[in-house]
Amino acid sequence: MNRAQLLHNFETAWTALRFSYDGLSDARLTEAGVVENWSVQDILAHVTTWEEEALTHLPVIMAGGRPPRYAAQGGIDAFNARKTAEKRDITLAAVLEQHEETHRRLIAFLATAPEEHFTRETRFRHRLRLDTYSHYPIHTVAIRAWRARTESGANAGETPGP
């Protein structure tokens, strides 16, 4: 795999995530119950959190360092719960803006990372995969399943993604 192939996988998974909520009204984007009590808005804030984590920790990995372990913060579930609570009061518009802006910053960062981090399985590539393109499909599937469960004639005016 090289940078171009990895970025293709990255963008393919990102596009599928975006299509999973495409056409939903603001009311539907903020409706709880997609995954437990999370809304699509909560999921997008969560995905953004993990892209922010990638932007924080990938440079450390590139420099030969090791990011702190989540166990020191109570584990990944505790980290996710804390970040979800922190972002709970952010407006939908702000979540959507942060989601897009963080993704653009991550793409810009990846464009400058040395090719050697993409051509073989490295800690860099492993972290990138976990935080992004293997993470997005989990939420894509959840949003699509929620839409399939909840969309009926009552929501016929919304446009589902492919």
N, C-alpha and C positions, 0 to 999 in steps of 0.2 A: 504494500500500500504506500502511496505517496501523498503529499499534501492535497493535490487535486482530488484524488479518490476519497480521502478522508473528508474533505470539505463537501464533496458531493453527498456522502452519507449523512453528514451533519445537516446540510440544507434540505435534503429529502425528508429527514425526520422532522425538522422544524416546520417545513411546509405542511406536512401531514397534521401536525399539531394545530397549526393555524386554521387549516380547513375544518378541523373537528369542531371548532366553535364559530366558524364563519356564518354570518347571517343571523346570529342570535341577537335579540334585543338586549338593551341594558338590563332590563328586569330579569331576563333569563340568565344573563352573565353573572348576576349577583344572587341568583336563587340557590339556596343551600340544598344539599342532598346529592350532589354529583358523586362524591366519595364521602361517605358519612355526612358530616355537617359542612363539608367544603363546597363552595360554589366554583364555577369556572374562574371567577376573579381570584379566589383563593389559590386555585391550581396555578394560574398564571403568575401570581406573586411568588409561589413556591418554586416554580421553574426559574423565575428570575433570580431568586435567592441562590439557586445552585449554579447559575451562570456567573453570578457575582463571586461565589466561592471559587469557581474555576479561574476567574480573573485575578483573584487574590492569591491563589495557591500555585497556579501554573508557572508564574515567574520564579517562585521559590524553588520549584522542582527543576526548572531549566537551569538554575544557578547551582544545582547539586544539593539543595537543602531538602528537608522533609517538613511538610506542613504539620501543624499540631493535630493530634488524634481527637476525634469526636468523643471518644470515651472520657476524656478529661472534662467534657461539657455535659456529661450524663448520657452520652450516646447519640446516635443520629436521630432517633425518634424524639428525644428531648430537644435537640437542636431544631428539628423541624417544627415542633410545637411552639418553641420560643419565637422562632422567626415568623410563624403564622400569626401568633398573638401580636407581635410587633407591627405587622403589616395589616392587621384586621381593619383599622380605621382609615386606611388610605383610600381615597376615592377611586372609583373604577377608571376614570380618565387618567389618573396618575399611575395606576397599576399598568394600564395598557401602554402608556408612554415609557415607563421604566422598563417594561418587558421588551419593547422594540429597541430602545436606546442601549440597554445592556447587551442585547444580542448583536447590535451593530458594533459595539466596542469589542466584544469577543471576537467577531469576525476580523476586525482590524488587527487585533492582537495576534490572531492565528496567522494572518498574512505576513507578519514580521518574524514569527518564530522560525528558528533554523530548521531546514528540511529534515535534518537527522532525527528530529523528534517525531516525524511522521512515517518514516520508512521502515521502522521496526517497532516491535512491542517495547515501549519504554514506560517508565512511571508517568511521564507526561501524557502519553497517549492513553494510558489506562485511566488516569484521572479525568482527562477530557471526555472519554467515552462514558464513564460513570456519571459525570455531572451534566452531560448534554445528550448526545445522540442515542444512547441506550436508555436514557431517562425519559426523554420526550414521548416515546411510544407507550409507556406505561400510562401516561396521562391522556394521550390521544385515545387509547382504547377505552379508558374510563369515561371520557366525555362522550364519545360515540355511543357507548352502551347506555349512558344516562339519557342521551337524546332519543335513542331507540325506545327506551322505557317510557319516556314522558311526552314525546311528541305524538300528537294525534290531530284530529281535525281542529282542536282548539288552537293549535300552533301552526296551522297550515300557511300562514303568511310569512313564516320564516324560511330562509333558504338554507338547506343543509349543505355542507361541503361535500366534496367527492368522497 
